[in-house]
Amino acid sequence: MAINILKPDLIMIAGICAVISFLVTYLAMPRLIKKLNDAKIVGKDIHKPSQPKVAEMGGIGILLGFIIGLFVAIYLYPTLQFTLVITLLVILLVGMVGMVDDLIQLSSKEKLILLWFAGLPLIWISPPNVGIIYMLLIPVAVTIAANLTNMLAGLNGIESGLGAIAMTSLTISCLIMGKYDVTIISMAMLGALLAFLIYNRHPSRVFPGDVGTLIIGATIVVIAFIGRVKMIALIVLIPNIIDSALKFYSAGVMERQDHKPTEVNGDGKLIAPDGGFNSLIRSVLRRPMSEQQVVIIIWLIGILFGAIGIILSYVLKSRII
């Protein structure tokens, strides 16, 4: 039996999901970090002079918080059960692809194919009377967005911070446009990302790994198609799109092992290496800068486009009215 839930109640449910996601991720991370370190699932923080070893695959904590948050939403809002279950399925599958990639390093082709299959369940909640091409493009969008949020990475807090900015923009935009049910998804991911950022900020105690970066982009696409806010989702992804375009036009398609890392000088500041590919991070590095400075600048770029997305939501709302 369907339950009639008012708009204020939907906002409250979204808030509850955000808090639960935050608490689950926040409380799970210390033990997860210890387990990852004990299992030697670590990576070098190459942007520090001492190159300390840091726990990898911490995105499992983001995934856990998000899942528990949506489970609560399914219980509190059963009328949205099917949509939320599909969302969970897609994000879980994308997270699994990320875990496999973290452990055995998939090729670019293998990752693209697996992400496409991971996005297929979204077809079940596509709008009625759309063509087969539109439906097949939905998992393509999941693949592209997941890779975009995976590519602009490598500095302490940059991925989780940009993801939190994107989720904040999408949440506010959906609230402005009256799409209150979609905010359950964005706020659940926002809560998990904010909790993770506490451990991922400089100096980072854990890296998200592909399991963390891929699910951010996939969640943005889920929100875009379910909430019909595709243009706003595209705008919040512009920093990632710029980064990807710079890398592609400067060096083409590269495997992860072909990437030449940003260098660290004797003062511990980042400098762009001579030659190699271009990127958004290296475009910011016109002079030696600390890692925190670079991350803040990239966050500010994300905030700029997030604000543009929010402004667009006002415009779209006025047209609907």
Backbone torsions as a table, in degrees:
resi	resn	phi	psi	omega
1	MET	NA	126.7	-178.8
2	ALA	-69.1	144.1	179.6
3	ILE	-110.2	128.5	178.9
4	ASN	-81.1	113.3	-177.8
5	ILE	-114.1	127.6	-177.8
6	LEU	-76.2	163.0	-177.9
7	LYS	-58.8	-45.8	177.2
8	PRO	-58.7	-34.1	178.7
9	ASP	-68.2	-37.4	178.1
10	LEU	-63.5	-42.3	178.3
11	ILE	-63.6	-39.6	178.3
12	MET	-65.0	-41.6	178.0
13	ILE	-61.9	-42.8	178.3
14	ALA	-61.3	-41.0	178.1
15	GLY	-64.4	-41.6	177.7
16	ILE	-61.0	-43.6	179.7
17	CYS	-62.1	-40.5	179.3
18	ALA	-62.8	-44.5	-179.1
19	VAL	-64.9	-44.0	-179.5
20	ILE	-65.5	-43.6	177.8
21	SER	-59.6	-44.0	178.9
22	PHE	-59.9	-50.3	-176.1
23	LEU	-64.5	-41.6	-179.3
24	VAL	-63.3	-47.5	179.8
25	THR	-65.4	-45.3	-177.9
26	TYR	-60.4	-43.9	-177.6
27	LEU	-76.4	-27.0	-177.7
28	ALA	-81.2	-27.2	-170.9
29	MET	-62.5	-44.4	-179.0
30	PRO	-57.2	-44.9	179.5
31	ARG	-69.2	-38.6	178.8
32	LEU	-63.5	-42.8	178.4
33	ILE	-59.9	-43.7	179.0
34	LYS	-62.3	-44.6	-179.5
35	LYS	-63.7	-40.7	180.0
36	LEU	-66.4	-41.1	177.7
37	ASN	-65.4	-41.9	179.1
38	ASP	-63.5	-34.0	-179.6
39	ALA	-85.1	2.5	-179.0
40	LYS	62.4	27.3	174.1
41	ILE	-90.0	79.8	-173.0
42	VAL	-134.6	163.2	175.4
43	GLY	-138.9	155.7	178.7
44	LYS	-78.2	135.5	172.3
45	ASP	-84.0	88.1	-170.2
46	ILE	-71.1	-8.7	179.7
47	HIS	-96.7	19.1	172.8
48	LYS	-119.9	142.3	179.4
49	PRO	-55.4	-38.0	-178.2
50	SER	-84.2	-10.7	-178.6
51	GLN	47.8	59.3	180.0
52	PRO	-66.0	154.9	176.9
53	LYS	-86.5	132.9	-175.5
54	VAL	-126.7	142.5	179.3
55	ALA	-58.1	136.1	177.7
56	GLU	-104.1	172.8	177.0
57	MET	62.0	26.5	178.5
58	GLY	-67.3	-14.0	176.7
59	GLY	-59.8	-15.2	174.4
60	ILE	-58.4	-36.0	178.5
61	GLY	-66.7	-38.0	175.6
62	ILE	-62.5	-46.6	-179.5
63	LEU	-60.3	-43.0	-179.7
64	LEU	-62.9	-47.7	179.5
65	GLY	-61.1	-42.8	179.7
66	PHE	-62.6	-44.3	-179.0
67	ILE	-61.8	-48.6	-179.3
68	ILE	-63.2	-40.0	177.7
69	GLY	-59.8	-43.3	179.3
70	LEU	-72.3	-31.5	174.6
71	PHE	-59.0	-43.0	177.9
72	VAL	-63.3	-41.0	178.9
73	ALA	-63.5	-39.5	178.2
74	ILE	-61.3	-39.4	178.9
75	TYR	-68.9	-43.2	-176.0
76	LEU	-79.5	-25.2	-174.9
77	TYR	-132.8	70.7	-174.9
78	PRO	-63.3	-22.0	179.8
79	THR	-68.1	-17.9	177.7
80	LEU	-104.6	15.6	-172.8
81	GLN	-56.3	-47.8	-175.4
82	PHE	-62.4	-45.9	-180.0
83	THR	-61.6	-43.0	-178.8
84	LEU	-69.3	-35.1	177.4
85	VAL	-65.9	-41.9	176.8
86	ILE	-62.7	-42.0	177.1
87	THR	-58.9	-47.7	178.3
88	LEU	-58.8	-42.7	-178.0
89	LEU	-62.6	-46.1	-179.2
90	VAL	-62.9	-48.6	-177.4
91	ILE	-66.7	-36.4	176.1
92	LEU	-63.3	-45.3	-179.6
93	LEU	-64.2	-43.0	177.6
94	VAL	-63.3	-40.9	177.2
95	GLY	-61.7	-37.7	177.4
96	MET	-64.7	-40.4	176.0
97	VAL	-60.4	-42.4	178.4
98	GLY	-62.3	-41.4	178.4
99	MET	-61.8	-45.5	179.5
100	VAL	-61.8	-42.5	-179.7
101	ASP	-65.1	-38.3	177.7
102	ASP	-62.9	-35.2	-173.8
103	LEU	-86.3	-39.4	-174.2
104	ILE	-124.4	1.8	177.4
105	GLN	54.7	84.6	176.0
106	LEU	-67.1	153.6	172.2
107	SER	-73.5	164.4	179.3
108	SER	-58.2	-41.3	-179.4
109	LYS	-64.3	-45.8	179.9
110	GLU	-61.8	-42.0	-179.2
111	LYS	-65.1	-43.1	-179.8
112	LEU	-61.2	-43.5	-179.3
113	ILE	-64.6	-46.2	-178.4
114	LEU	-65.9	-38.4	177.9
115	LEU	-66.5	-35.2	178.0
116	TRP	-62.5	-45.1	178.4
117	PHE	-65.4	-36.3	179.2
118	ALA	-63.2	-30.7	-179.5
119	GLY	-84.6	-8.2	-176.5
120	LEU	-57.9	-38.6	-179.4
121	PRO	-56.4	-22.8	179.0
122	LEU	-63.4	-21.4	178.4
123	ILE	-59.3	-30.7	-177.6
124	TRP	-66.1	-20.0	179.1
125	ILE	-116.5	25.8	176.3
126	SER	-74.5	156.8	-179.3
127	PRO	-60.5	152.9	178.2
128	PRO	-68.4	153.8	174.1
129	ASN	63.7	29.0	173.9
130	VAL	-98.8	154.3	-177.2
131	GLY	-77.0	168.0	-178.9
132	ILE	-64.4	-32.8	179.7
133	ILE	-63.9	-43.6	178.3
134	TYR	-59.3	-45.1	-178.0
135	MET	-64.5	-40.1	-179.6
136	LEU	-71.8	-22.9	178.2
137	LEU	-76.1	-19.1	179.6
138	ILE	-61.9	-51.9	176.7
139	PRO	-66.0	-26.4	174.7
140	VAL	-62.6	-41.6	178.4
141	ALA	-62.8	-40.1	176.7
142	VAL	-59.8	-45.5	-179.7
143	THR	-60.6	-47.0	-177.2
144	ILE	-65.8	-49.8	-176.6
145	ALA	-64.9	-39.7	178.7
146	ALA	-61.5	-41.0	178.4
147	ASN	-69.4	-35.1	179.1
148	LEU	-62.5	-45.4	179.9
149	THR	-74.6	-16.0	177.3
150	ASN	-83.1	-25.3	-174.2
151	MET	-83.5	-38.0	179.2
152	LEU	-84.7	85.4	-170.1
153	ALA	-154.2	177.1	171.5
154	GLY	113.3	-17.2	178.4
155	LEU	-107.1	150.7	-176.4
156	ASN	-56.7	117.3	174.6
157	GLY	83.3	-3.5	-172.9
158	ILE	-69.1	-41.6	-177.4
159	GLU	-72.5	-48.8	-178.2
160	SER	-67.8	-35.0	178.0
161	GLY	-66.6	-47.2	177.2
162	LEU	-62.7	-38.4	178.1
163	GLY	-63.4	-42.1	178.5
164	ALA	-64.7	-38.2	177.7
165	ILE	-63.9	-44.6	179.4
166	ALA	-62.3	-43.0	-179.5
167	MET	-67.2	-34.9	176.8
168	THR	-64.5	-45.6	179.1
169	SER	-61.9	-44.3	-179.8
170	LEU	-66.4	-38.3	178.6
171	THR	-62.9	-49.9	-179.9
172	ILE	-62.2	-41.6	-179.8
173	SER	-62.6	-43.2	179.9
174	CYS	-67.1	-36.4	176.7
175	LEU	-64.7	-42.5	179.2
176	ILE	-61.4	-39.9	-176.2
177	MET	-87.3	2.2	177.1
178	GLY	79.0	16.1	179.9
179	LYS	-93.9	64.8	-170.1
180	TYR	-65.9	-33.7	-177.3
181	ASP	-67.0	-31.7	-178.8
182	VAL	-69.3	-25.5	-179.6
183	THR	-65.1	-18.5	175.4
184	ILE	-59.4	-42.7	-178.9
185	ILE	-70.5	-48.5	-176.4
186	SER	-65.6	-38.8	-178.2
187	MET	-75.2	-30.6	175.2
188	ALA	-64.3	-43.6	177.6
189	MET	-69.7	-37.0	178.7
190	LEU	-60.7	-45.6	179.3
191	GLY	-59.7	-44.2	-179.7
192	ALA	-65.6	-40.6	-178.9
193	LEU	-67.3	-40.6	179.2
194	LEU	-63.8	-40.0	177.6
195	ALA	-65.4	-42.5	179.9
196	PHE	-65.0	-36.3	-178.4
197	LEU	-60.1	-29.2	178.1
198	ILE	-59.2	-36.1	-179.1
199	TYR	-93.8	-19.9	-174.7
200	ASN	-95.4	-17.1	-179.7
201	ARG	-67.4	167.2	-178.2
202	HIS	-68.0	132.5	-8.8
203	PRO	-80.5	126.8	-170.9
204	SER	-67.6	136.6	173.6
205	ARG	-97.3	-11.4	-177.8
206	VAL	-157.8	146.5	174.2
207	PHE	-104.5	149.6	-179.2
208	PRO	-71.8	-29.3	-173.5
209	GLY	68.4	176.3	178.9
210	ASP	-64.2	-29.6	178.9
211	VAL	-61.5	-29.7	178.5
212	GLY	-87.5	-43.3	-175.7
213	THR	-72.2	-37.5	-177.8
214	LEU	-66.6	-38.4	-175.9
215	ILE	-71.9	-20.2	177.0
216	ILE	-66.1	-51.0	178.9
217	GLY	-63.2	-39.6	179.4
218	ALA	-63.3	-39.3	178.8
219	THR	-64.7	-38.8	177.9
220	ILE	-60.3	-42.1	179.4
221	VAL	-68.1	-41.0	177.2
222	VAL	-57.3	-47.2	178.5
223	ILE	-62.2	-40.9	-177.7
224	ALA	-60.4	-43.9	-175.6
225	PHE	-82.6	-38.6	179.4
226	ILE	-70.6	-43.1	-177.8
227	GLY	-86.5	-4.6	-176.7
228	ARG	56.3	47.1	178.2
229	VAL	-123.9	45.8	-174.6
230	LYS	-63.2	-39.7	-179.1
231	MET	-65.8	-40.8	178.9
232	ILE	-66.5	-40.5	177.5
233	ALA	-61.4	-39.7	178.4
234	LEU	-62.4	-40.7	-178.7
235	ILE	-65.6	-43.6	-178.4
236	VAL	-68.8	-17.5	178.4
237	LEU	-91.3	-0.2	-175.8
238	ILE	-57.9	-41.0	175.9
239	PRO	-56.2	-41.2	178.6
240	ASN	-68.5	-37.2	178.9
241	ILE	-65.9	-42.5	177.9
242	ILE	-60.6	-45.8	179.8
243	ASP	-59.6	-46.3	-179.3
244	SER	-63.9	-41.9	-179.6
245	ALA	-64.0	-42.3	178.8
246	LEU	-61.5	-41.9	179.8
247	LYS	-67.6	-42.3	-177.2
248	PHE	-67.2	-45.9	-176.8
249	TYR	-73.4	-20.5	179.0
250	SER	-92.7	-26.4	-175.0
251	ALA	-143.8	-0.4	-178.0
252	GLY	73.1	-160.3	179.4
253	VAL	-81.5	125.8	-178.4
254	MET	-123.3	146.4	170.1
255	GLU	-79.3	158.2	-176.1
256	ARG	-57.3	-39.6	-176.9
257	GLN	-70.0	-12.2	179.3
258	ASP	-88.9	-7.6	-178.2
259	HIS	-72.3	129.2	174.2
260	LYS	-92.6	118.3	-173.1
261	PRO	-68.3	156.8	171.5
262	THR	-63.7	140.3	-173.8
263	GLU	-91.0	160.9	178.3
264	VAL	-120.3	126.7	179.9
265	ASN	-85.3	-175.5	-175.5
266	GLY	-65.1	-21.9	179.0
267	ASP	-88.5	2.7	-179.0
268	GLY	81.0	12.3	179.5
269	LYS	-96.7	153.0	-178.9
270	LEU	-82.4	142.1	174.1
271	ILE	-136.3	145.3	178.4
272	ALA	-76.0	129.0	-179.4
273	PRO	-70.5	156.3	175.8
274	ASP	-70.2	135.1	179.7
275	GLY	73.7	-165.7	-179.4
276	GLY	76.7	-166.7	-176.3
277	PHE	-83.9	161.2	173.8
278	ASN	-98.3	160.6	179.3
279	SER	-159.8	172.6	177.7
280	LEU	-65.0	-40.8	179.1
281	ILE	-62.4	-44.9	-178.6
282	ARG	-71.8	-26.3	174.8
283	SER	-68.4	-32.9	176.8
284	VAL	-71.1	-32.9	-175.9
285	LEU	-79.6	64.7	174.5
286	ARG	-74.9	-20.1	176.6
287	ARG	-144.9	163.8	177.9
288	PRO	-58.6	132.4	-178.6
289	MET	-140.6	154.5	174.7
290	SER	-71.6	157.5	179.5
291	GLU	-59.6	-41.0	179.8
292	GLN	-61.5	-39.4	-179.8
293	GLN	-63.7	-43.7	-180.0
294	VAL	-62.6	-45.2	-178.8
295	VAL	-62.0	-43.0	-179.7
296	ILE	-62.8	-41.0	178.6
297	ILE	-63.2	-43.2	178.6
298	ILE	-64.9	-39.8	176.0
299	TRP	-60.9	-41.9	-179.7
300	LEU	-63.5	-36.6	175.2
301	ILE	-63.5	-42.1	176.9
302	GLY	-62.5	-40.8	178.9
303	ILE	-64.0	-39.0	178.8
304	LEU	-58.4	-50.8	-178.2
305	PHE	-73.1	-29.3	173.7
306	GLY	-62.8	-41.1	178.2
307	ALA	-65.5	-38.5	177.1
308	ILE	-62.3	-39.2	177.1
309	GLY	-62.0	-40.5	178.8
310	ILE	-65.5	-42.9	177.7
311	ILE	-60.9	-41.1	178.3
312	LEU	-61.5	-35.6	179.7
313	SER	-63.4	-36.1	174.8
314	TYR	-62.3	-43.5	-179.8
315	VAL	-63.3	-46.0	-179.2
316	LEU	-65.6	-37.0	178.9
317	LYS	-64.4	-42.0	-179.5
318	SER	-65.1	-33.6	178.1
319	ARG	-70.0	-37.5	178.4
320	ILE	-65.1	-42.5	179.9
321	ILE	-67.4	NA	NA
